[in-house]
Amino acid sequence: MTTPETGREYDKMLLAAALIPTYATTAHVGNLGVPRMQMAPSRVEQLKEILAQDTNNLLTRYALAMEYSNSGNVDAAVAEFKLLLEKHPDYANAYFMAAQSLAGADRRAEAAQMLRDGIAAAKRSGNRHAESEMQLMLDDLER
């Protein structure tokens, strides 16, 4: 199975996330022809719509978790990462990014546990790079 941290699937995920529009469009009000601003659906809304059609979409679930994380919504981010990990327990990036979100919110104990789980997952899947990155972060958290 190809995972986002390996090659083309990761490139596809980045491209898909970049293509989701985040701009405003104009619309005409009634017959007046007066333009008004109409906000395009947010990235979160668009990702939720995609997930409504396919709840098993790994890349979309990961992108949604990252959107929540980047906007500071740690609880929603971690919930999405956990949903992803229920179906893909060896997906090391999800553990790592969830741990970063938690650590950023000063939830160090939760972040450390997420890293321990992620290190175990990385070992199971032979992902040495992810394992070493998570071990470094765990060592920093435990100082």
LUMTINU-370637 format. One record per residue: x, y, z of N, C-alpha, C, O in turn. Coordinates in steps of 0.1 Angstrom, whole numbers, padded with zeros to 4 digits, always signed. Atoms other than C-alpha are relative to their C-alpha. Example, Ala and Ser with C-alpha at 12.3 -4.5 7.8 and 13.67 -1.06 7.14 Angstrom:
+0009-0012+0000+0123-0045+0078+0009+0012+0000+0019+0012+0007;-0009-0011+0000+0137-0011+0071-0008+0011+0008-0003+0022+0009;
end
This chain:
+0008-0012+0000+0000+0000+0000+0009+0012+0000+0018+0013+0008;-0007-0012+0001+0013+0034-0009-0006+0010+0010-0018+0011+0011;+0005-0010-0010+0010+0060+0019+0005+0014-0004+0015+0015-0012;-0003-0014+0004+0012+0098+0016+0015+0003+0002+0020+0012-0004;-0013-0003-0002+0047+0098+0030+0009-0006-0010+0022-0004-0010;-0008+0006+0010+0059+0078+0000-0004+0005-0014-0015+0001-0019;+0001-0004+0014+0062+0095-0034-0012+0006-0005-0017+0016+0001;+0010-0007+0008+0034+0102-0057-0013+0002+0007-0020+0012+0005;+0012-0002-0007+0005+0097-0033+0001+0013+0009-0009+0021+0010;-0002-0012-0008+0020+0125-0011-0001+0012-0009-0008+0022-0006;+0001-0011+0010+0024+0147-0042-0015+0003-0004-0019+0014-0005;+0015-0001+0003-0013+0140-0051-0007+0007+0011-0016+0016+0008;+0007-0006-0012-0024+0150-0016+0003+0015+0000-0006+0023+0002;-0004-0014-0001-0005+0183-0017-0007+0007-0012-0012+0018-0010;+0007-0007+0012-0019+0191-0052-0015+0001+0002-0020+0012+0000;+0014+0000-0002-0054+0182-0042-0004+0011+0010-0013+0019+0009;+0002-0011-0010-0052+0205-0011+0002+0014-0006-0005+0023-0002;-0003-0013+0005-0037+0233-0031-0011+0004-0010-0013+0016-0012;+0010-0003+0010-0065+0231-0057-0014+0004+0006-0022+0009-0002;+0012-0004-0006-0093+0237-0033-0001+0015+0001+0007+0021+0008;+0000-0015+0000-0104+0273-0038-0003+0006+0013-0011+0000+0021;+0003-0007-0013-0104+0297-0009-0003+0015-0003-0001+0023+0006;+0002-0014+0004-0113+0329-0027-0015+0003+0000-0024-0006+0000;+0014-0004+0001-0145+0349-0029-0004+0002-0014+0005+0005-0023;+0005-0003+0014-0167+0352-0060-0010+0010+0001-0015+0014+0012;+0011-0010+0000-0192+0378-0071-0012-0007-0005-0012-0016-0013;+0013+0004+0004-0228+0372-0076-0009+0012-0002-0007+0022+0004;+0009-0011+0003-0256+0394-0089-0013-0002+0009-0018-0013+0011;+0011+0000-0009-0284+0404-0065-0013+0002-0009-0014+0013-0015;+0012-0002+0007-0318+0398-0081+0002+0005-0015+0012+0001-0021;-0001-0006+0014-0324+0417-0114+0007+0013+0000+0009+0019-0010;-0007-0013+0000-0305+0447-0102+0014+0000-0006+0019+0011-0009;-0013+0000+0006-0272+0435-0115+0011+0006+0009+0022+0009+0005;-0010-0005-0010-0255+0447-0083+0008-0011+0005+0003-0021+0011;-0009+0011-0005-0225+0426-0075+0001+0000+0015+0001+0010+0021;-0002+0001-0014-0222+0413-0040+0010-0012+0002+0011-0021-0007;-0010+0010-0003-0194+0392-0025-0007-0013+0006-0016-0012+0014;+0005+0012-0005-0202+0356-0019+0012-0009+0003+0020-0012-0006;-0012+0008-0004-0177+0335+0000-0001-0014-0006-0011-0021-0005;-0001+0014+0004-0166+0303-0015+0000-0009+0012+0004-0004+0023;-0001+0009-0012-0170+0273+0008+0014-0001+0006+0024-0001-0002;-0013+0001-0006-0142+0271+0033+0007-0014-0004+0000-0023-0008;-0007+0012+0002-0115+0244+0029-0006-0011+0009-0008-0023+0004;+0006+0010-0010-0130+0226+0060-0013-0005-0006-0015-0017-0006;+0013+0005+0006-0165+0226+0044+0002-0008-0012-0005-0019-0013;-0002+0008+0012-0152+0213+0011+0006-0014+0004+0002-0023-0002;-0006+0013-0004-0131+0186+0028-0011-0009+0007-0012-0021+0004;+0011+0007-0006-0162+0176+0049-0009-0006-0011-0014-0017-0009;+0009+0005+0011-0183+0173+0017+0007-0012-0007-0001-0021-0010;-0007+0012+0006-0157+0150+0002-0001-0012+0009-0003-0023+0004;+0001+0011-0009-0156+0129+0033-0014-0006+0001-0016-0017+0004;+0014+0005+0000-0194+0127+0033-0003-0010-0011-0011-0019-0009;+0001+0009+0011-0191+0109+0000+0008-0012+0001+0005-0023-0003;-0009+0011-0002-0162+0087+0011+0007+0001+0013+0017+0008+0014;-0006-0001-0013-0155+0084+0048+0013-0007+0002+0020-0004+0011;-0012+0008-0001-0126+0061+0041+0012+0007-0007+0023+0002-0009;-0011-0007+0008-0106+0087+0021+0011+0005+0009+0009+0015+0016;-0011-0003-0009-0073+0088+0039+0006+0014-0002+0008+0021+0007;-0006-0013+0003-0059+0118+0021-0009+0012+0004-0004+0022+0009;+0009-0010-0004-0090+0139+0027-0001+0002+0015-0001+0013+0020;+0000-0001-0014-0092+0130+0063+0012+0006+0006+0011+0015+0015;-0012-0006-0005-0056+0139+0068+0000+0015-0003+0004+0023+0006;+0001-0014+0003-0061+0172+0050-0009+0008+0009-0006+0019+0013;+0009-0006-0009-0091+0180+0072+0006+0002+0014+0005+0013+0020;-0007-0001-0013-0071+0173+0103+0010+0011+0000+0012+0018+0010;-0010-0010+0001-0043+0195+0091-0006+0014-0001-0001+0023+0005;+0007-0013+0001-0068+0223+0083-0004+0005+0014-0002+0016+0018;+0004-0003-0014-0081+0221+0119+0012+0004+0008+0012+0014+0016;-0012-0003-0008-0046+0220+0133+0006+0014-0004+0010+0021+0005;-0005-0012+0005-0034+0249+0112-0008+0012+0005-0003+0024+0006;+0009-0011-0005-0064+0270+0124+0000+0001+0015-0007+0009+0021;+0000+0000-0014-0057+0262+0160-0011-0008+0007-0012-0007+0019;+0010+0008-0005-0086+0239+0165+0005-0014+0004+0003-0024-0004;-0008+0012-0004-0066+0212+0183-0010-0012+0003-0007-0023-0002;+0009+0011-0003-0096+0192+0196-0005-0007-0013-0006-0019-0014;+0005+0006+0013-0111+0188+0161+0011-0007-0008+0009-0017-0014;-0011+0006+0007-0077+0181+0146+0003-0014+0005+0005-0023-0002;-0003+0013-0006-0069+0153+0171-0011-0010-0003-0009-0021-0005;+0011+0009+0003-0104+0139+0166+0001-0006-0014-0001-0018-0016;-0002+0004+0014-0098+0137+0128+0012-0010-0001+0011-0020-0008;-0012+0009+0000-0063+0122+0133-0004-0014+0006+0000-0024+0001;+0004+0012-0006-0078+0096+0156-0010-0009-0009-0008-0021-0009;+0008+0007+0010-0105+0087+0131+0008-0006-0011+0005-0018-0015;-0008+0005+0010-0079+0083+0105+0008-0012+0005+0009-0023-0002;-0008+0011-0006-0058+0061+0128-0008-0013+0003-0002-0024+0004;+0008+0012-0003-0087+0038+0136+0000-0009-0013+0000-0021-0011;+0000+0008+0013-0087+0027+0099+0014-0003-0006+0016-0012-0013;-0013+0001+0005-0050+0032+0092+0010+0001+0012+0017+0011+0013;-0007-0001-0013-0032+0024+0125+0015+0001-0002+0022+0004+0007;-0014-0001+0002+0003+0023+0109+0004+0013-0008+0015+0014-0012;-0002-0013+0007+0000+0058+0093+0008+0010+0009+0001+0017+0017;-0008-0007-0009+0029+0074+0111-0002+0015+0000-0001+0022+0010;+0001-0015+0001+0024+0110+0098-0012+0005+0009-0011+0016+0015;+0011-0005-0008-0010+0112+0116+0004+0001+0015+0000+0010+0022;-0005+0000-0014+0006+0103+0150+0009+0013+0002+0007+0020+0012;-0009-0011-0001+0033+0129+0144-0006+0013+0000-0004+0022+0008;+0007-0013+0001+0011+0157+0133-0010+0002+0012-0012+0014+0016;+0008-0001-0012-0014+0150+0161+0008+0004+0012+0004+0013+0020;-0008-0003-0011+0014+0151+0186+0005+0015-0001+0006+0022+0009;-0004-0014+0001+0026+0184+0172-0011+0010+0003-0009+0020+0010;+0012-0009-0004-0009+0199+0175-0002+0000+0015-0004+0011+0021;+0001+0000-0015-0011+0187+0211+0011+0007+0007+0008+0014+0017;-0011-0007-0006+0023+0199+0220-0001+0015-0001+0002+0023+0008;+0002-0014+0002+0015+0233+0205-0010+0006+0009-0010+0018+0012;+0011-0004-0009-0015+0235+0228+0004-0003+0015-0004-0002+0024;-0006+0003-0013+0008+0226+0258-0007-0012+0006-0009-0012+0019;+0006+0012-0005-0009+0192+0261+0011-0011-0001+0010-0020-0009;-0012+0008+0001+0025+0175+0266-0002-0015+0002+0004-0023-0005;+0002+0014-0004+0014+0143+0282-0007-0008-0012-0004-0019-0015;+0007+0006+0011-0011+0136+0254+0009-0001-0013+0008-0011-0020;-0009+0000+0011+0015+0145+0228+0010-0011+0001+0013-0018-0009;-0010+0010-0002+0040+0122+0243-0006-0014-0002+0001-0023-0008;+0006+0013+0002+0016+0093+0243-0003-0002-0015-0001-0014-0020;+0002+0001+0014+0007+0100+0207+0013-0004-0007+0013-0012-0017;-0013+0003+0006+0044+0099+0198+0004-0014+0003+0009-0021-0005;-0003+0014-0003+0049+0066+0217-0008-0010-0009-0002-0019-0014;+0008+0008+0009+0020+0051+0197+0005+0001-0014+0005-0009-0021;-0005-0002+0014+0034+0066+0165+0013-0007-0002+0016-0013-0013;-0013+0007+0002+0069+0052+0171-0003-0015-0001+0004-0021-0009;+0003+0015+0001+0054+0017+0176-0006-0002-0014-0002-0012-0020;+0006+0002+0014+0034+0022+0143+0011+0001-0010+0011-0007-0020;-0011-0002+0010+0065+0034+0125+0009-0013+0000+0014-0017-0011;-0008+0012+0000+0084+0003+0137-0007-0011-0007+0000-0019-0014;+0008+0011+0006+0056-0020+0126+0001+0001-0015+0002-0009-0022;+0000-0002+0015+0057-0005+0091+0014+0002-0006+0015+0004-0018;-0014-0002+0005+0095-0001+0089+0003+0014-0005+0012+0016-0013;-0002-0014+0003+0093+0037+0086+0010+0006+0009+0006+0012+0019;-0011-0004-0009+0127+0045+0101+0000+0016+0001+0003+0021+0012;-0001-0015-0001+0125+0082+0092-0010+0006+0009-0007+0014+0018;+0010-0005-0009+0092+0088+0109+0003-0004+0015+0001+0004+0024;-0004+0005-0014+0104+0067+0139+0010+0010+0006+0009+0014+0018;-0011-0009-0005+0135+0089+0143-0005+0014+0003-0002+0020+0013;+0005-0014-0002+0116+0122+0139-0009+0000+0013-0008+0009+0021;+0009+0000-0012+0090+0112+0165+0008-0003+0013+0005+0003+0023;-0008+0002-0012+0117+0099+0189+0007+0013+0004+0008+0016+0016;-0006-0013-0004+0135+0133+0187-0010+0009+0007-0007+0016+0016;+0011-0009-0007+0102+0151+0195-0003-0005+0014-0005+0003+0023;+0003+0006-0013+0095+0127+0223+0011+0004+0010+0008+0007+0022;-0012-0004-0009+0130+0133+0238-0001+0014+0004+0001+0017+0016;+0001-0014-0003+0124+0170+0236-0012+0003+0010-0010+0010+0020;+0011-0001-0009+0090+0167+0253+0003-0005+0014-0002+0001+0024;-0003+0006-0013+0104+0146+0281+0011+0006+0008+0015+0002+0019;-0011-0007-0008+0132+0170+0291-0006+0008+0010+0002+0015+0017;
end
